[in-house]
Amino acid sequence: MTPEQNISKVNSPIASLPPELFAKFCAYLPPADLFTLSQVCRKFHGYLCAPNSFSTQQIWKESRLKFMPKEEIPPPKGMSEKNYVELLMMDRGCQTCKQIKICKIYWEFEVRICEECFLVKTVNEYKLLWSNYPQGFLNTMPHTYYFYGKYYWIEQIHIAYSQYYSLSKEDLKTWLDSKKLIFDSTMEYATKRGMKYDTKRPSRFSRHN
């Protein structure tokens, strides 16, 4: 029997709350407590982890604005409030190795990561060009800078290039135009975040965002 099944059998008054009252109860909880609550039982998980639910998004948004008052900037386009709050929780450490260590949020890749994992998960532009990746393709891919070099997320490159390589010449321009729009939006948001926090950053990997 799983922990979730065990807990779900506990007779607790909160478990019988209707959704609207549950949302009011959550208004007093910081994000860390919301994450804990979402793991109590399937019912709470459904209330707090429904990406297309307006009430779910409001619960996380209100918690963010109340308990993370400096994080008033809305999430990137397409990111849920829950995932956004989780990304902002620097005390949870690296999302890749799961270790509690100094991390940075790379908004270009929407990931919170330590320096060691960053170097594993990314690739330098020169290596991609040496491997004959087209410059026109790379111009549509989000990237960041590390020691003055341009770095790309390896998984994003592989997925996008498999699509790029399979396209006909007729479809290629439309695909590139679509990717460029996404690229512009992603990089604009990353720049916006960087402008907010750059004055507070003492070193490369002790940054908040």
C-alpha positions in Angstrom: 0.0 0.0 0.0 1.4 3.4 -1.0 1.7 6.3 1.4 -1.0 8.1 -0.6 -3.4 5.2 -0.1 -2.7 5.2 3.6 -3.3 8.9 4.0 -6.4 8.9 1.9 -8.1 6.7 4.5 -7.4 9.2 7.3 -10.7 10.8 8.5 -9.9 14.5 8.3 -12.4 17.3 8.1 -10.3 19.1 5.4 -10.6 16.1 3.1 -14.4 16.8 2.9 -14.1 20.4 2.0 -15.7 21.5 -1.3 -13.3 23.0 -3.9 -14.3 26.6 -3.1 -13.6 26.3 0.6 -10.4 24.3 -0.1 -9.2 27.2 -2.2 -9.9 29.7 0.7 -7.9 27.4 3.1 -5.0 27.3 0.6 -4.9 31.1 0.6 -3.1 31.0 4.0 -0.4 28.5 2.8 3.0 29.3 1.4 4.1 27.4 -1.7 6.1 24.8 0.2 3.0 23.8 2.2 1.0 23.7 -1.0 3.4 21.2 -2.5 3.2 19.1 0.7 -0.6 19.3 0.6 -0.7 18.2 -3.0 1.0 14.9 -2.0 -1.4 14.0 0.8 -4.1 12.3 -1.4 -5.4 12.1 -4.9 -8.2 14.6 -4.1 -5.8 17.3 -3.0 -3.5 16.5 -5.9 -6.4 17.0 -8.3 -7.2 20.4 -6.7 -3.6 21.7 -6.8 -2.1 20.1 -9.9 -4.7 20.6 -12.6 -2.8 22.7 -15.3 -6.0 23.8 -17.1 -8.0 24.7 -14.0 -8.4 28.5 -13.4 -9.0 27.9 -9.7 -5.8 25.8 -9.4 -3.8 28.6 -11.1 -5.3 31.2 -8.8 -4.3 29.2 -5.7 -0.6 29.1 -6.8 -0.6 32.7 -8.1 -2.1 34.1 -4.8 0.4 32.1 -2.8 3.3 33.4 -4.9 2.2 37.0 -4.6 1.6 36.8 -0.9 4.7 34.7 0.2 7.1 35.7 -2.7 6.2 39.4 -3.0 9.3 40.1 -5.1 8.2 37.7 -7.7 5.4 39.8 -9.2 6.4 39.1 -12.8 3.9 36.6 -14.4 5.2 33.2 -15.6 6.6 32.6 -19.1 4.0 32.0 -21.8 2.7 28.4 -21.5 4.1 27.7 -18.0 1.5 27.0 -15.3 1.6 28.9 -12.0 2.5 25.7 -10.1 5.5 25.0 -12.3 6.5 28.7 -12.1 6.4 28.7 -8.3 8.4 25.4 -8.2 11.0 26.9 -10.5 11.4 29.9 -8.2 12.0 27.8 -5.1 15.8 28.1 -5.0 16.0 26.3 -1.6 15.0 23.1 -3.4 18.3 22.9 -5.2 19.0 21.5 -8.6 16.1 20.1 -10.6 18.5 17.7 -12.4 20.6 16.1 -9.8 18.1 16.8 -7.0 20.9 18.0 -4.7 20.7 21.1 -2.5 23.4 23.3 -3.8 24.0 26.7 -5.4 21.9 26.9 -8.5 20.8 29.4 -11.2 17.5 29.7 -13.0 18.0 29.7 -16.8 14.9 31.2 -18.1 16.0 30.5 -21.6 15.6 26.8 -20.8 13.0 27.1 -17.9 15.2 25.1 -15.5 16.8 25.6 -12.1 20.2 23.9 -12.3 23.6 23.7 -10.6 26.8 24.4 -12.5 27.9 20.8 -12.8 24.6 19.7 -14.4 24.5 22.8 -16.6 27.7 21.7 -18.2 26.4 18.2 -18.8 23.0 19.3 -20.2 24.2 22.1 -22.5 26.5 22.3 -25.5 28.7 25.1 -26.9 27.7 26.7 -30.2 31.1 25.9 -31.7 30.6 22.2 -31.2 27.2 22.4 -32.9 28.7 24.3 -35.9 31.5 21.9 -36.1 28.9 19.1 -36.2 27.3 20.9 -39.2 24.2 22.2 -37.5 22.9 25.0 -39.8 23.4 28.5 -38.5 19.8 29.3 -39.6 18.5 26.5 -37.4 20.6 27.6 -34.4 19.3 31.1 -34.8 15.8 29.8 -33.8 17.0 28.0 -30.6 17.1 29.6 -27.1 20.6 30.0 -25.7 22.5 31.5 -22.9 26.0 32.7 -22.3 28.6 31.0 -20.1 32.2 32.3 -19.9 31.4 34.4 -23.1 30.4 31.3 -25.0 26.9 30.7 -26.4 25.3 27.5 -24.9 22.2 25.5 -26.0 20.1 22.9 -24.2 21.1 19.6 -25.7 17.7 18.0 -25.5 16.0 21.0 -27.1 18.5 20.8 -30.0 18.0 17.1 -30.6 14.2 17.3 -30.6 14.1 20.4 -32.8 16.7 19.2 -35.2 14.9 15.9 -35.7 11.8 18.0 -36.8 14.0 20.3 -38.9 15.7 17.5 -40.7 12.4 15.7 -41.6 10.8 18.8 -43.2 10.4 19.4 -46.9 11.8 22.6 -48.4 8.2 23.9 -48.8 7.5 23.4 -45.0 10.9 24.5 -43.7 10.3 28.2 -43.9 7.0 28.0 -42.1 8.6 25.9 -39.4 11.6 28.3 -39.0 9.2 31.3 -38.8 7.2 29.6 -36.1 10.3 28.6 -34.1 11.6 32.2 -34.4 8.5 33.6 -32.8 8.9 31.2 -29.9 12.6 32.1 -29.7 11.9 35.8 -29.6 9.3 35.4 -26.8 11.6 33.1 -24.8 14.6 35.4 -25.1 12.6 38.5 -24.4 11.3 37.0 -21.1 14.8 35.8 -20.1 16.1 39.3 -20.8 13.3 40.8 -18.7 14.2 38.5 -15.8 17.8 39.3 -16.1 17.3 43.1 -16.1 15.4 42.7 -12.8 18.1 40.7 -11.0 21.4 41.7 -12.6 22.1 44.4 -10.0 21.9 41.9 -7.2 24.1 39.2 -8.7 27.5 38.9 -7.0 28.8 35.9 -9.1 28.0 33.6 -11.9 26.4 30.8 -9.9 25.2 32.5 -6.8 22.5 34.2 -8.7 18.8 34.1 -7.6 17.3 34.1 -11.1 
